[in-house]
C-alpha cells in the first residue's frame, strides 16, 4: 500500500506537472475526437429518444477531460505508483480507445464492453481516492455519470441497429 504524501500544489514542478496532465489529456482527447468524428455512418443509425444533439459532446468532454486531468495530477502528486494511478491510466486508455472502436470500426458491442471497463475503472478510482483525496474522487463523479449515460446510449444504439 502506498502512503499518500501531502499535496503541494503551488510549487513550480506541481504547476508544470498539472499543465502536462491537461495538455496530454485534452490533446489526446481532441486528436482522437477529430480523427474519429461521428460522420455519415452515425447519422444513419436509428437512435433512442434520449440521444443528445451532437454539439453537446464537445463542451461536455472538454470539461470532463479537465476534471480527469486534475484528478490524475492530484493522484500522481500524492501516490504516483499507487493502484489509484494505475486505475487512472487504465480508464484513460479505455477512454481513448472507445471513439475509434465505435465511430471508425463501427463495433458497437465491443465499444460497449470498453465502456463497461471504463465504468469499473472510474468507480474503483473514486472508491480508492475517497479517503486520501476526496477532491480527486469528486472530480470523477460527473465523469462516472456521463460514462454511465454513454453506456446506456451505446447499448440502445447496439440494440436498435
C-alpha positions, 0 to 999 in steps of 0.5 A, spaced: 500 500 500 502 506 498 502 512 503 499 518 500 504 524 501 501 531 502 499 535 496 503 541 494 500 544 489 503 551 488 510 549 487 513 550 480 514 542 478 506 541 481 504 547 476 508 544 470 506 537 472 498 539 472 499 543 465 502 536 462 496 532 465 491 537 461 495 538 455 496 530 454 489 529 456 485 534 452 490 533 446 489 526 446 482 527 447 481 532 441 486 528 436 482 522 437 475 526 437 477 529 430 480 523 427 474 519 429 468 524 428 461 521 428 460 522 420 455 519 415 455 512 418 452 515 425 447 519 422 444 513 419 443 509 425 436 509 428 437 512 435 433 512 442 429 518 444 434 520 449 440 521 444 443 528 445 444 533 439 451 532 437 454 539 439 453 537 446 459 532 446 464 537 445 463 542 451 461 536 455 468 532 454 472 538 454 470 539 461 470 532 463 477 531 460 479 537 465 476 534 471 480 527 469 486 531 468 486 534 475 484 528 478 490 524 475 495 530 477 492 530 484 493 522 484 500 522 481 502 528 486 500 524 492 501 516 490 504 516 483 505 508 483 499 507 487 493 502 484 489 509 484 494 511 478 494 505 475 486 505 475 487 512 472 491 510 466 487 504 465 480 508 464 484 513 460 486 508 455 479 505 455 477 512 454 481 513 448 480 507 445 472 507 445 471 513 439 475 509 434 472 502 436 465 505 435 465 511 430 471 508 425 470 500 426 463 501 427 463 495 433 458 497 437 458 491 442 465 491 443 465 499 444 460 497 449 464 492 453 470 498 453 465 502 456 463 497 461 471 497 463 471 504 463 465 504 468 469 499 473 475 503 472 472 510 474 468 507 480 474 503 483 478 510 482 473 514 486 472 508 491 480 508 492 481 516 492 475 517 497 479 517 503 486 520 501 483 525 496 476 526 496 477 532 491 480 527 486 474 522 487 469 528 486 472 530 480 470 523 477 463 523 479 460 527 473 465 523 469 462 516 472 455 519 470 456 521 463 460 514 462 454 511 465 449 515 460 454 513 454 453 506 456 446 506 456 446 510 449 451 505 446 447 499 448 440 502 445 444 504 439 447 496 439 440 494 440 436 498 435 441 497 429 
